[in-house]
Amino acid sequence: MTCEVVVLYFARSADLAGVRTETISVPQQITSLRLWDEIVKRHSSLAAIQDQVVFAVRQEYVLLGDQLLDLRTGDEIAIIPPISGG
C-alpha cells in the first residue's frame, strides 16, 4: 500500500530541489534510506548533500539506513541540510 506524504525542503535542499514543499506517493512501510532514494529520484541534485543532510519524519530525526518507517498519509518529511553561520 502507498500513502501521500509531504516533503519539506529547507535552505540548500530547497535550492537543489527547486521546490520548498511537495506531496509524493511512497510505500507505507519503507526504510529511511529507501525513502531518501525516492526523494533523490525526483531531485537528483540532492544526492550531493546525502552525507550531510538531517532527515526528519513527523518532526523526529531519523538516520538514513535500514530503519523501517511506518508512514501515514499526511506525514511530514523534512530535508534539512547543514546550516553554517557566524
Residue pairs with C-beta under 8 A, 6 or more apart in sequence:
1 27
1 28
2 25
2 26
2 27
2 28
3 25
3 26
3 27
3 28
3 71
3 72
3 73
3 75
4 23
4 24
4 25
4 73
4 74
5 23
5 24
5 26
5 71
5 73
5 74
5 75
5 76
5 77
6 21
6 22
6 23
6 74
6 75
6 76
6 77
7 21
7 22
7 23
7 24
7 39
7 76
7 77
7 78
7 79
8 20
8 21
8 76
8 77
8 78
8 79
9 16
9 17
9 19
9 20
9 21
9 79
10 78
10 79
10 80
10 81
11 80
11 81
11 83
12 49
12 81
13 46
13 49
13 53
13 79
13 80
13 81
14 20
16 43
16 45
16 46
16 48
16 49
17 42
17 43
17 45
17 46
17 79
18 43
19 43
22 42
24 38
24 39
24 42
26 35
26 38
26 71
27 71
28 70
28 71
28 72
29 68
29 69
29 70
29 71
30 38
30 68
30 69
30 71
31 65
31 66
31 67
31 68
31 69
32 55
32 57
32 62
32 63
32 64
32 65
32 66
32 67
32 69
33 64
33 65
33 66
35 57
35 69
35 71
35 77
36 50
36 55
36 64
39 46
39 77
39 79
40 46
40 47
40 50
46 53
46 79
49 81
49 82
50 64
52 81
52 82
53 64
53 79
53 80
53 81
53 82
54 61
54 78
54 80
54 81
54 82
55 61
55 62
55 63
55 64
55 77
55 78
55 79
55 80
56 62
56 76
56 77
56 78
56 80
57 69
57 71
57 75
57 76
57 77
57 78
58 75
58 76
59 76
59 78
62 69
